Every structure is written in structure tokens, then in C-alpha cells.
Amino acid sequence: MFEILFAVIFFLVIGTFIINIGQGIGEWVSNNNSPRLTVTASVT
């Protein structure tokens, strides 16, 4: 019983890491494909 529970939790943790890595890469690609804004900014 413990082995099954350990395996389920292990795969959930690994799956969470893989999903986070995939979302990070997707956001990085999206940011690279978006236009670069060149506007003046003022500090107040």
C-alpha cells in the first residue's frame, strides 16, 4: 500500500515540475514573439 501511495505522490510532484517548466518555456517564447516597446518613461 505504501509503495503505491509513494509512487502516486512521486509522479504528482514530477508532473508538477514538468508542467511548470512547460508553462515557463511557453511564456518565454510568447515574450520573445511580442513586439518590443520603445517609449519614454519618467520616474516620479
N, C-alpha and C positions, 0 to 999 in steps of 0.2 A: 504493500500500500504506500509506504513512504517513497519507494523508488518512482512510482507513478506520479505522486504529488511533486517530488523534486524535479522530474523531467518536465512536467507541465509548467512549473514556475520558471525553470531554466529557459524553456523555449519562449515564454512570455517576455522575459527580460531581454533575451537576444532579439526577439521580434520587435520590441520597442526601440532598441538601439538601431536596428536596420531601418525602421520606418522614419526615425528622426534623421538619420543620415540621408535617406532619400528625399525627405522634405527640405533639408538644408541644401542639397545639391540642386533641387528644383528651384528654390528661391534664388540661389546664386546665378543660375542660368537666366532666370527671369530678370534679375537686376542687370545682368550683362547685356541683355537684349533691349532694355528700356533706353530711351534717349537720355543723353547727359544734358542736364540743365546748366546753363551758364547765365546766372542772374547775379546782380549785385546784392549784397546783404549789408545791413547796418547793425551794429551792436549797440543796444540801448542800455 
